[in-house]
Every structure is written in structure tokens, then in C-alpha cells.
Amino acid sequence: MSKPLFLGIDVGGTNLRLGVYEDCTLRWDVRVPALLSELFRRADSPAAATSQLLDLLKAGIDQALHAQPGIQGIGIGFPGFISPKTHCLSQSPNMPGLHDWDMVTPLRAHSGLPVYLENDALAAAYGEYALTGGMVENMIFMGLGTGVGGGLILGRSPFPGEHGVAMEVGHIIVDPGGRLCGCGNKGCLEQYASATGIQNSYAAAVPGERLNTKQIAERAAQGDVHALAAFQLAGDTLGYALANMLKVLDLEYVVIGGGVAAAWDLFYPALRQRLEADLIPALRGKIRVEASRSEDRAGILGAAMLAARLLPGTGAA
């Protein structure tokens, strides 16, 4: 007897990624170019942009339903603050003008299926949790991409916080008075540990050269001292932030994903050294920090598994 299928959608600034899962097994996936950040900057009004975004989501859902007719629920990971009380998007920093937007109701009406909306980093955290097969109850996820996102799993459930803004780890201040962040503060973690932060570190050391993170990683592998220093700074600031989070949360399992995680060997030694130095003695040597095993699909997997939680009797965690 076949198991139910669930559709996960990961909404990014440049792409919609969709995947249909049976448990944690991927049955179908597609990537749809979207350029959503540009869409919201250039649209005549937020209403016009949200209308276009809904059309893109509906088209993607229709494509998935045609390819996999047995889908029983839809989960969406979206970059923004999702109210746990109203299940609406409170705000999306990367998509100006979005406030208290209900995208669930129109998508539910269009598809005829249950729809679950969650913050993208928290959905990715749940995806990483699902890959453990329920072997852990509590964990932290940190996603290193254009920015730095985070998600917390407590008691096998995603923890959004009272207002849907828990684990905004990218805005932990690791260098008071440091680099100006888009949030308005200075010295935030994502200004050093994200792909953008690593690029800025290298550009500051090598004026006139603007490389992407993959190119900087290639130079680091060749022994470029400035490239190595950019990744070491990323690891050091991650270790500092993580040590302070763990003093509050007292968890033992941390997963780090996102595109920057591909350069694991370049930043992990500095992360580990700073983490052990800054932890209180009772926690030293007890924290397991691992690279993601999701092949960069944690977001769609987590969204699908969150949708599965809506359906009684699925056995979803």
C-alpha cells in the first residue's frame, strides 16, 4: 500500500523550489525561476506583486498535482515572519510591502488541499530533523546563504516563538559597532558568516576584486591568505554566536546548511575552536555540530513534512 504524498515549496528570492515527498523520499521536484525580490521592488503596488506571486505558486502547485496526483497536503517555507496565531505572513524583509498577508486561504481554495505556511529557515530545520528519523528531540539549524537564518526544534516540534520571529540568528551582534546590517544594527552575524559577508571580507582585504563565495573558496583551497581569513572569520563569528545560543538553550545537536556549508572544511575548524573556547565548561566537548545531509533540499522536505503533520494518521513526527 502506497503512503501519502506531500508537496513542499521553498520560496526564495530568485527561485521557487517544489518537491513531492513520500516520507523523506523525494518523488518529484522542480525549480522555477521567480526573481521575487525584484518583483516586489518593481511592482506598481504590493497588491500587484502578491497577485503575481500567488499566480506563480498556483502554477507550481498545478504542475505538481499533474505530475503526482496523490498529493494530500502542501507545505510552504517563506522568507518572512509567520504569525503562529493567524498563520499569515506578518512581514518579509526581502519583499517590501508585505504585511499581514493571508496566502493560505487562496491557495487552499485553489488546490482543495490543506496548506501549511512556515518561515523558510524553520521549515529547513524541520527537514533536517526529519532526516534524523526522530533520533533527536531538540536541535538548532543554521542556514548560511545570502543571509544567515535559523530554526529551532523543541520536543520534536518547530518552535516559531510568540510572534514568529524566533531564531533570527543572523542578527545576533558578534562585532559591536562593526559592519552596517540591513536591519539597521551594526556587527550582525550575517555580515560575516553569510555568503555576502564572506564576499565583503575578501573585498575589504583585496580592493578592486569582487568574487563570489565559490571563487573565494577556490582561492582559499590554493592557499590565498585573504580567502582563508574570510572563511576563518565566518567560522569564528559562527562559533561565538552558537556558544551564546547554547548557554541559553542547552541543546547538544546543531546542523549547519545552506550554500556556504559546501565550504565546510574552510570554516569549521575556526567555528569549533571558538565554540569550545566560549562555551561554559559544563558544555565543552558535548556539542555535536554537523553539516547538512539534505543536499540543499531541507527547505522543501521540511515544508512537506510540516504539511504531513496536518493529516491525522500519517505518522509524521
C-alpha positions as a Markdown table, in Angstrom:
| # | Residue | x | y | z |
|---|---|---|---|---|
| 1 | Met | 0.0 | 0.0 | 0.0 |
| 2 | Ser | 1.5 | 3.4 | -1.0 |
| 3 | Lys | 2.0 | 6.1 | 1.5 |
| 4 | Pro | 0.5 | 9.6 | 1.2 |
| 5 | Leu | 2.4 | 12.2 | -0.8 |
| 6 | Phe | 3.1 | 15.8 | 0.3 |
| 7 | Leu | 4.2 | 18.8 | -1.6 |
| 8 | Gly | 6.9 | 21.1 | -0.2 |
| 9 | Ile | 7.5 | 24.5 | -1.6 |
| 10 | Asp | 10.6 | 26.6 | -0.7 |
| 11 | Val | 10.1 | 30.3 | -1.7 |
| 12 | Gly | 13.4 | 32.0 | -2.3 |
| 13 | Gly | 14.4 | 35.4 | -3.7 |
| 14 | Thr | 15.3 | 34.0 | -7.1 |
| 15 | Asn | 13.5 | 30.7 | -7.3 |
| 16 | Leu | 10.5 | 28.6 | -6.2 |
| 17 | Arg | 11.6 | 25.1 | -5.4 |
| 18 | Leu | 9.0 | 22.4 | -5.3 |
| 19 | Gly | 9.3 | 18.8 | -4.2 |
| 20 | Val | 6.9 | 15.9 | -3.6 |
| 21 | Tyr | 7.8 | 13.5 | -0.8 |
| 22 | Glu | 6.7 | 10.1 | 0.4 |
| 23 | Asp | 8.0 | 10.2 | 3.9 |
| 24 | Cys | 11.6 | 11.5 | 3.4 |
| 25 | Thr | 11.9 | 10.1 | -0.1 |
| 26 | Leu | 11.8 | 12.6 | -2.9 |
| 27 | Arg | 9.4 | 11.5 | -5.7 |
| 28 | Trp | 9.4 | 14.6 | -7.9 |
| 29 | Asp | 11.0 | 18.1 | -7.9 |
| 30 | Val | 11.3 | 21.2 | -10.0 |
| 31 | Arg | 13.0 | 24.6 | -9.7 |
| 32 | Val | 11.0 | 27.6 | -11.1 |
| 33 | Pro | 12.9 | 30.9 | -11.7 |
| 34 | Ala | 10.9 | 33.7 | -10.0 |
| 35 | Leu | 13.2 | 36.7 | -9.1 |
| 36 | Leu | 10.7 | 37.6 | -6.3 |
| 37 | Ser | 12.8 | 40.2 | -4.7 |
| 38 | Glu | 12.9 | 42.2 | -8.0 |
| 39 | Leu | 9.2 | 41.6 | -8.5 |
| 40 | Phe | 8.4 | 43.3 | -5.2 |
| 41 | Arg | 10.8 | 46.2 | -5.8 |
| 42 | Arg | 9.5 | 46.9 | -9.3 |
| 43 | Ala | 5.7 | 46.2 | -9.0 |
| 44 | Asp | 3.3 | 49.1 | -9.1 |
| 45 | Ser | 1.9 | 48.1 | -5.7 |
| 46 | Pro | 2.3 | 45.4 | -3.1 |
| 47 | Ala | -1.1 | 44.1 | -4.2 |
| 48 | Ala | 0.1 | 43.7 | -7.8 |
| 49 | Ala | 3.2 | 41.8 | -6.6 |
| 50 | Thr | 1.3 | 39.5 | -4.3 |
| 51 | Ser | -1.1 | 38.7 | -7.1 |
| 52 | Gln | 1.8 | 37.7 | -9.4 |
| 53 | Leu | 3.3 | 35.7 | -6.6 |
| 54 | Leu | 0.1 | 33.8 | -6.0 |
| 55 | Asp | -0.2 | 33.1 | -9.7 |
| 56 | Leu | 3.4 | 31.6 | -9.6 |
| 57 | Leu | 2.5 | 29.4 | -6.6 |
| 58 | Lys | -0.7 | 28.2 | -8.2 |
| 59 | Ala | 1.0 | 27.3 | -11.4 |
| 60 | Gly | 3.7 | 25.4 | -9.5 |
| 61 | Ile | 1.0 | 23.6 | -7.4 |
| 62 | Asp | -0.9 | 22.7 | -10.6 |
| 63 | Gln | 2.3 | 21.3 | -12.1 |
| 64 | Ala | 3.0 | 19.2 | -9.1 |
| 65 | Leu | -0.6 | 17.9 | -8.9 |
| 66 | His | -0.4 | 16.9 | -12.5 |
| 67 | Ala | 2.9 | 15.1 | -12.1 |
| 68 | Gln | 1.9 | 13.4 | -8.7 |
| 69 | Pro | -1.9 | 13.1 | -8.4 |
| 70 | Gly | -1.8 | 11.5 | -4.9 |
| 71 | Ile | -0.7 | 14.7 | -3.1 |
| 72 | Gln | -2.6 | 15.1 | 0.2 |
| 73 | Gly | -1.2 | 18.3 | 1.6 |
| 74 | Ile | 1.0 | 21.3 | 0.8 |
| 75 | Gly | 3.7 | 23.0 | 2.9 |
| 76 | Ile | 5.3 | 26.3 | 2.1 |
| 77 | Gly | 8.5 | 27.7 | 3.5 |
| 78 | Phe | 8.5 | 31.5 | 3.1 |
| 79 | Pro | 11.2 | 34.1 | 3.9 |
| 80 | Gly | 9.5 | 36.2 | 6.5 |
| 81 | Phe | 7.8 | 36.2 | 9.8 |
| 82 | Ile | 4.8 | 33.9 | 10.1 |
| 83 | Ser | 2.3 | 34.6 | 12.9 |
| 84 | Pro | 1.7 | 31.3 | 14.8 |
| 85 | Lys | -1.7 | 32.7 | 15.8 |
| 86 | Thr | -3.1 | 33.8 | 12.5 |
| 87 | His | -0.9 | 31.7 | 10.1 |
| 88 | Cys | -0.4 | 34.9 | 8.0 |
| 89 | Leu | 2.8 | 36.4 | 6.8 |
| 90 | Ser | 3.4 | 39.3 | 9.2 |
| 91 | Gln | 6.3 | 40.8 | 7.3 |
| 92 | Ser | 9.0 | 39.8 | 4.8 |
| 93 | Pro | 12.2 | 42.0 | 5.0 |
| 94 | Asn | 13.2 | 41.0 | 1.5 |
| 95 | Met | 9.8 | 41.6 | -0.1 |
| 96 | Pro | 8.8 | 45.2 | 0.8 |
| 97 | Gly | 5.1 | 46.0 | 1.3 |
| 98 | Leu | 4.1 | 42.5 | 2.5 |
| 99 | His | 2.2 | 42.9 | 5.8 |
| 100 | Asp | -0.3 | 40.6 | 7.4 |
| 101 | Trp | -0.9 | 38.7 | 4.2 |
| 102 | Asp | -3.0 | 35.6 | 4.1 |
| 103 | Met | -1.7 | 33.4 | 1.3 |
| 104 | Val | -3.0 | 30.1 | 2.8 |
| 105 | Thr | -6.7 | 30.7 | 2.2 |
| 106 | Pro | -6.5 | 31.4 | -1.6 |
| 107 | Leu | -4.0 | 28.5 | -2.1 |
| 108 | Arg | -6.2 | 26.1 | -0.1 |
| 109 | Ala | -9.2 | 27.2 | -2.2 |
| 110 | His | -7.3 | 26.7 | -5.4 |
| 111 | Ser | -5.9 | 23.3 | -4.6 |
| 112 | Gly | -8.6 | 21.9 | -2.5 |
| 113 | Leu | -5.8 | 20.7 | -0.1 |
| 114 | Pro | -4.6 | 21.6 | 3.4 |
| 115 | Val | -1.9 | 24.3 | 3.2 |
| 116 | Tyr | 0.7 | 24.9 | 5.9 |
| 117 | Leu | 2.8 | 28.1 | 5.9 |
| 118 | Glu | 6.1 | 28.4 | 7.9 |
| 119 | Asn | 9.2 | 30.5 | 7.9 |
| 120 | Asp | 11.7 | 29.1 | 5.4 |
| 121 | Ala | 14.5 | 28.6 | 7.9 |
| 122 | Leu | 12.2 | 26.9 | 10.4 |
| 123 | Ala | 10.9 | 24.6 | 7.6 |
| 124 | Ala | 14.5 | 23.7 | 6.7 |
| 125 | Ala | 15.2 | 23.0 | 10.4 |
| 126 | Tyr | 12.2 | 20.6 | 10.4 |
| 127 | Gly | 13.6 | 19.0 | 7.2 |
| 128 | Glu | 16.9 | 18.4 | 8.9 |
| 129 | Tyr | 15.1 | 17.0 | 12.0 |
| 130 | Ala | 13.1 | 14.6 | 9.7 |
| 131 | Leu | 16.4 | 13.3 | 8.3 |
| 132 | Thr | 17.4 | 12.1 | 11.7 |
| 133 | Gly | 14.5 | 9.7 | 11.7 |
| 134 | Gly | 13.3 | 11.0 | 15.1 |
| 135 | Met | 16.6 | 10.2 | 16.7 |
| 136 | Val | 16.8 | 13.6 | 18.3 |
| 137 | Glu | 14.2 | 15.6 | 20.1 |
| 138 | Asn | 15.8 | 19.0 | 20.1 |
| 139 | Met | 18.1 | 20.7 | 17.6 |
| 140 | Ile | 19.3 | 24.0 | 16.2 |
| 141 | Phe | 19.6 | 24.6 | 12.4 |
| 142 | Met | 21.6 | 27.4 | 11.0 |
| 143 | Gly | 21.3 | 28.2 | 7.2 |
| 144 | Leu | 24.2 | 30.1 | 5.6 |
| 145 | Gly | 23.1 | 31.6 | 2.4 |
| 146 | Thr | 22.8 | 35.2 | 1.2 |
| 147 | Gly | 22.0 | 35.9 | 4.9 |
| 148 | Val | 22.0 | 33.7 | 7.9 |
| 149 | Gly | 18.8 | 32.0 | 9.1 |
| 150 | Gly | 18.0 | 29.8 | 11.9 |
| 151 | Gly | 15.4 | 27.3 | 13.2 |
| 152 | Leu | 14.8 | 25.6 | 16.5 |
| 153 | Ile | 13.2 | 22.2 | 17.0 |
| 154 | Leu | 12.0 | 21.6 | 20.6 |
| 155 | Gly | 10.3 | 18.4 | 21.7 |
| 156 | Arg | 10.2 | 17.2 | 18.0 |
| 157 | Ser | 8.2 | 20.3 | 17.0 |
| 158 | Pro | 9.1 | 23.5 | 15.3 |
| 159 | Phe | 9.4 | 26.5 | 17.6 |
| 160 | Pro | 8.3 | 29.7 | 16.0 |
| 161 | Gly | 8.2 | 31.9 | 19.1 |
| 162 | Glu | 5.3 | 34.0 | 20.3 |
| 163 | His | 5.3 | 36.3 | 17.2 |
| 164 | Gly | 7.0 | 34.1 | 14.6 |
| 165 | Val | 10.4 | 35.7 | 14.9 |
| 166 | Ala | 12.3 | 33.1 | 17.0 |
| 167 | Met | 15.9 | 32.3 | 15.9 |
| 168 | Glu | 16.7 | 35.4 | 13.9 |
| 169 | Val | 20.3 | 34.3 | 14.5 |
| 170 | Gly | 21.7 | 36.3 | 11.6 |
| 171 | His | 21.1 | 39.4 | 13.6 |
| 172 | Ile | 22.9 | 38.4 | 16.8 |
| 173 | Ile | 25.6 | 41.1 | 17.2 |
| 174 | Val | 29.0 | 39.5 | 17.1 |
| 175 | Asp | 31.1 | 42.7 | 16.5 |
| 176 | Pro | 29.6 | 45.7 | 18.3 |
| 177 | Gly | 30.0 | 48.8 | 16.1 |
| 178 | Gly | 31.0 | 46.6 | 13.1 |
| 179 | Arg | 29.6 | 46.4 | 9.6 |
| 180 | Leu | 26.3 | 48.0 | 9.0 |
| 181 | Cys | 23.5 | 45.5 | 8.5 |
| 182 | Gly | 20.3 | 45.8 | 6.6 |
| 183 | Cys | 18.4 | 45.5 | 9.9 |
| 184 | Gly | 19.9 | 48.9 | 11.0 |
| 185 | Asn | 22.2 | 47.5 | 13.6 |
| 186 | Lys | 26.0 | 47.1 | 13.2 |
| 187 | Gly | 28.1 | 43.9 | 13.6 |
| 188 | Cys | 25.4 | 41.3 | 12.9 |
| 189 | Leu | 26.4 | 37.7 | 12.4 |
| 190 | Glu | 25.2 | 37.6 | 8.8 |
| 191 | Gln | 27.6 | 40.4 | 7.9 |
| 192 | Tyr | 30.5 | 38.0 | 8.5 |
| 193 | Ala | 29.2 | 34.4 | 8.2 |
| 194 | Ser | 26.9 | 34.5 | 5.2 |
| 195 | Ala | 27.9 | 34.3 | 1.5 |
| 196 | Thr | 27.6 | 38.1 | 1.3 |
| 197 | Gly | 29.6 | 38.5 | 4.5 |
| 198 | Ile | 32.5 | 36.3 | 3.2 |
| 199 | Gln | 32.5 | 38.2 | -0.1 |
| 200 | Asn | 32.6 | 41.5 | 1.8 |
| 201 | Ser | 35.5 | 40.3 | 4.0 |
| 202 | Tyr | 37.5 | 39.3 | 0.9 |
| 203 | Ala | 36.7 | 42.5 | -0.9 |
| 204 | Ala | 37.9 | 44.6 | 2.1 |
| 205 | Ala | 41.2 | 42.7 | 2.1 |
| 206 | Val | 41.7 | 42.8 | -1.7 |
| 207 | Pro | 40.3 | 46.1 | -3.0 |
| 208 | Gly | 39.1 | 46.0 | -6.6 |
| 209 | Glu | 38.3 | 42.3 | -6.6 |
| 210 | Arg | 34.6 | 41.3 | -6.2 |
| 211 | Leu | 34.4 | 37.5 | -6.2 |
| 212 | Asn | 31.5 | 35.1 | -5.3 |
| 213 | Thr | 31.8 | 32.7 | -2.4 |
| 214 | Lys | 32.7 | 29.7 | -4.6 |
| 215 | Gln | 35.6 | 31.6 | -6.2 |
| 216 | Ile | 36.8 | 32.7 | -2.8 |
| 217 | Ala | 36.7 | 29.1 | -1.6 |
| 218 | Glu | 38.7 | 28.0 | -4.7 |
| 219 | Arg | 41.3 | 30.7 | -3.8 |
| 220 | Ala | 41.4 | 29.5 | -0.2 |
| 221 | Ala | 42.0 | 26.0 | -1.3 |
| 222 | Gln | 45.0 | 27.3 | -3.2 |
| 223 | Gly | 46.4 | 29.0 | -0.1 |
| 224 | Asp | 45.2 | 32.6 | -0.7 |
| 225 | Val | 45.7 | 34.0 | 2.8 |
| 226 | His | 42.9 | 36.6 | 2.4 |
| 227 | Ala | 40.4 | 34.0 | 1.2 |
| 228 | Leu | 41.4 | 31.7 | 4.1 |
| 229 | Ala | 40.9 | 34.6 | 6.5 |
| 230 | Ala | 37.5 | 35.4 | 5.2 |
| 231 | Phe | 36.3 | 31.8 | 5.9 |
| 232 | Gln | 38.1 | 31.8 | 9.3 |
| 233 | Leu | 36.3 | 35.0 | 10.3 |
| 234 | Ala | 33.0 | 33.4 | 9.2 |
| 235 | Gly | 33.7 | 30.3 | 11.4 |
| 236 | Asp | 34.9 | 32.4 | 14.3 |
| 237 | Thr | 31.7 | 34.5 | 14.4 |
| 238 | Leu | 29.5 | 31.4 | 14.0 |
| 239 | Gly | 31.2 | 29.8 | 16.9 |
| 240 | Tyr | 30.8 | 32.9 | 19.0 |
| 241 | Ala | 27.1 | 33.2 | 18.2 |
| 242 | Leu | 26.5 | 29.5 | 18.7 |
| 243 | Ala | 28.2 | 29.4 | 22.1 |
| 244 | Asn | 25.9 | 32.1 | 23.4 |
| 245 | Met | 22.8 | 30.5 | 22.0 |
| 246 | Leu | 23.7 | 27.2 | 23.6 |
| 247 | Lys | 24.2 | 28.8 | 27.0 |
| 248 | Val | 20.5 | 29.7 | 26.8 |
| 249 | Leu | 19.1 | 26.6 | 25.1 |
| 250 | Asp | 21.4 | 23.8 | 26.4 |
| 251 | Leu | 21.0 | 21.6 | 23.3 |
| 252 | Glu | 23.5 | 19.1 | 22.0 |
| 253 | Tyr | 22.8 | 18.9 | 18.3 |
| 254 | Val | 23.4 | 21.6 | 15.7 |
| 255 | Val | 23.1 | 21.3 | 11.9 |
| 256 | Ile | 24.6 | 23.9 | 9.5 |
| 257 | Gly | 23.3 | 24.1 | 6.0 |
| 258 | Gly | 22.9 | 26.5 | 3.1 |
| 259 | Gly | 25.2 | 27.1 | 0.2 |
| 260 | Val | 28.2 | 28.2 | 2.4 |
| 261 | Ala | 28.2 | 24.8 | 4.1 |
| 262 | Ala | 29.8 | 23.4 | 0.9 |
| 263 | Ala | 33.0 | 25.1 | 2.2 |
| 264 | Trp | 32.7 | 23.2 | 5.5 |
| 265 | Asp | 36.5 | 22.4 | 5.8 |
| 266 | Leu | 37.4 | 26.1 | 5.4 |
| 267 | Phe | 35.3 | 27.5 | 8.2 |
| 268 | Tyr | 34.5 | 24.6 | 10.6 |
| 269 | Pro | 37.9 | 24.4 | 12.4 |
| 270 | Ala | 37.6 | 28.1 | 13.4 |
| 271 | Leu | 34.0 | 27.5 | 14.4 |
| 272 | Arg | 34.9 | 24.6 | 16.6 |
| 273 | Gln | 37.8 | 26.4 | 18.2 |
| 274 | Arg | 35.8 | 29.4 | 19.1 |
| 275 | Leu | 32.8 | 27.4 | 20.2 |
| 276 | Glu | 34.8 | 25.3 | 22.7 |
| 277 | Ala | 36.6 | 28.4 | 24.0 |
| 278 | Asp | 33.4 | 30.4 | 24.6 |
| 279 | Leu | 31.1 | 27.6 | 26.0 |
| 280 | Ile | 30.8 | 27.3 | 29.7 |
| 281 | Pro | 32.9 | 24.3 | 31.0 |
| 282 | Ala | 29.8 | 22.1 | 31.6 |
| 283 | Leu | 29.1 | 22.1 | 27.9 |
| 284 | Arg | 32.5 | 21.7 | 26.4 |
| 285 | Gly | 33.1 | 18.6 | 24.4 |
| 286 | Lys | 29.3 | 17.8 | 24.4 |
| 287 | Ile | 28.0 | 19.7 | 21.4 |
| 288 | Arg | 27.6 | 17.9 | 18.1 |
| 289 | Val | 27.9 | 20.2 | 15.1 |
| 290 | Glu | 27.3 | 18.7 | 11.7 |
| 291 | Ala | 27.0 | 19.8 | 8.1 |
| 292 | Ser | 23.6 | 19.3 | 6.5 |
| 293 | Arg | 22.9 | 15.9 | 4.8 |
| 294 | Ser | 19.9 | 17.2 | 2.9 |
| 295 | Glu | 21.7 | 18.0 | -0.4 |
| 296 | Asp | 20.3 | 21.5 | -0.1 |
| 297 | Arg | 16.7 | 20.2 | 0.0 |
| 298 | Ala | 16.0 | 20.7 | 3.7 |
| 299 | Gly | 13.5 | 23.5 | 2.9 |
| 300 | Ile | 11.2 | 21.6 | 0.6 |
| 301 | Leu | 11.5 | 18.4 | 2.7 |
| 302 | Gly | 10.6 | 20.3 | 5.9 |
| 303 | Ala | 7.7 | 22.1 | 4.3 |
| 304 | Ala | 6.3 | 18.8 | 3.0 |
| 305 | Met | 6.8 | 17.1 | 6.4 |
| 306 | Leu | 5.1 | 20.0 | 8.2 |
| 307 | Ala | 2.1 | 19.6 | 5.8 |
| 308 | Ala | 2.1 | 15.9 | 6.8 |
| 309 | Arg | 1.5 | 17.0 | 10.4 |
| 310 | Leu | -1.9 | 18.4 | 9.4 |
| 311 | Leu | -3.1 | 15.0 | 8.2 |
| 312 | Pro | -4.2 | 12.6 | 11.1 |
| 313 | Gly | -2.8 | 9.2 | 10.9 |
| 314 | Thr | 0.2 | 9.9 | 8.7 |
| 315 | Gly | 2.7 | 9.0 | 11.4 |
| 316 | Ala | 4.5 | 12.3 | 10.8 |
| 317 | Ala | 6.7 | 13.4 | 13.7 |
